[in-house]
Amino acid sequence: MLATIRTRPLFEIEKRLLSREGQWLVRTREIPELGPYRSRLEAIEGLYRHVTICTGTLRKQEPELARKFVEHSITECKEPECQLCADLLALAPDSRVVQLKA
C-alpha cells in the first residue's frame, strides 16, 4: 500500500514501546505515551502511522491510499492478502494477531 514501512525503517522500535498493565504504549517526540494499544503489533502500527503523518509522507500519496493507511487496523482488516498487514507482520514475526479476515 504505502512504501513507508519498507523505505523509512524506524530505528530502536523496542525502545519506543512500553507495556503497562496489559496494554502497549508508544513513546514519540511529540507524544510521550501514544496509545494505549491492545497488542505490541498494534503499537508498532500506531508508531508507523504517527511517524508517517508527522513526516508529511502522506501528502505525497494518493488521497485514497493515504486514507486507507490512516484508517487501517491490523486486527480489523478484512482485505485478503493485505500488503500493509504483511509488512507489519514482517516487522514483528513473533507477534500473534487475531485478524477478522473474511
C-alpha positions as CSV (number, residue, x, y, z in Angstrom):
1,M,0.0,0.0,0.0
2,L,2.4,2.7,1.2
3,A,6.1,2.2,0.9
4,T,6.7,3.9,4.3
5,I,7.4,0.7,6.1
6,R,9.9,-0.5,3.5
7,T,11.6,2.8,2.8
8,R,11.6,4.5,6.1
9,P,12.7,1.9,8.7
10,L,12.3,3.1,12.2
11,F,15.3,2.5,14.4
12,E,15.1,1.4,18.1
13,I,11.5,0.4,17.9
14,E,11.8,-1.7,21.0
15,K,13.0,1.4,23.0
16,R,9.8,3.2,21.9
17,L,7.4,0.5,23.0
18,L,6.2,0.3,26.6
19,S,4.0,-2.3,28.1
20,R,1.9,-1.3,31.1
21,E,-1.0,-3.2,32.8
22,G,-1.6,-5.4,29.8
23,Q,-1.6,-2.6,27.3
24,W,1.0,-1.1,24.9
25,L,2.1,2.5,24.6
26,V,4.5,4.2,22.2
27,R,7.0,6.9,23.0
28,T,7.4,9.6,20.4
29,R,9.0,13.0,20.4
30,E,5.6,14.7,20.1
31,I,3.6,12.5,22.5
32,P,5.3,10.9,25.5
33,E,2.8,8.0,25.6
34,L,0.8,7.3,22.5
35,G,-1.9,4.7,22.9
36,P,-3.0,2.5,24.6
37,Y,-2.9,-0.4,22.2
38,R,-4.1,-4.0,22.8
39,S,-1.0,-5.6,21.4
40,R,2.6,-5.0,20.6
41,L,1.8,-5.3,16.9
42,E,-0.9,-2.7,17.1
43,A,1.5,-0.4,18.9
44,I,4.1,-0.8,16.1
45,E,1.3,0.0,13.6
46,G,0.4,3.1,15.6
47,L,4.1,4.2,15.7
48,Y,4.4,3.9,11.9
49,R,1.1,5.8,11.4
50,H,2.3,8.5,13.7
51,V,5.7,8.9,12.0
52,T,4.1,8.9,8.5
53,I,1.7,11.6,9.5
54,C,4.3,13.7,11.3
55,T,6.9,13.5,8.5
56,G,4.4,14.6,5.8
57,T,4.8,11.4,3.8
58,L,1.1,11.1,3.4
59,R,0.9,14.3,1.4
60,K,2.9,12.7,-1.3
61,Q,0.4,9.8,-1.7
62,E,-2.9,9.5,-3.5
63,P,-5.7,10.6,-1.1
64,E,-7.4,7.2,-1.2
65,L,-4.2,5.3,-0.3
66,A,-3.4,7.8,2.5
67,R,-7.0,7.4,3.9
68,K,-6.6,3.6,3.9
69,F,-3.3,3.8,5.7
70,V,-4.6,6.2,8.4
71,E,-7.7,4.1,9.0
72,H,-6.0,0.7,8.8
73,S,-6.1,-1.7,11.8
74,I,-4.3,-5.0,11.6
75,T,-6.8,-6.6,13.9
76,E,-9.9,-5.4,11.9
77,C,-8.6,-5.6,8.4
78,K,-10.7,-7.8,6.2
79,E,-8.8,-7.4,3.0
80,P,-7.4,-10.8,1.8
81,E,-3.7,-10.6,1.0
82,C,-3.4,-7.1,2.5
83,Q,0.1,-5.8,1.8
84,L,0.1,-3.5,4.8
85,C,-0.7,-6.3,7.2
86,A,2.0,-8.4,5.6
87,D,4.5,-5.6,6.0
88,L,3.6,-5.1,9.7
89,L,3.8,-8.8,10.4
90,A,7.2,-8.9,8.8
91,L,8.3,-6.2,11.4
92,A,7.2,-8.4,14.3
93,P,7.3,-12.0,13.0
94,D,6.9,-13.4,16.6
95,S,3.7,-11.5,17.1
96,R,0.4,-13.2,17.3
97,V,-2.6,-11.4,15.9
98,V,-6.2,-12.4,15.6
99,Q,-7.5,-10.9,12.4
100,L,-11.0,-10.7,11.3
101,K,-10.3,-11.8,7.7
102,A,-13.5,-12.7,5.9
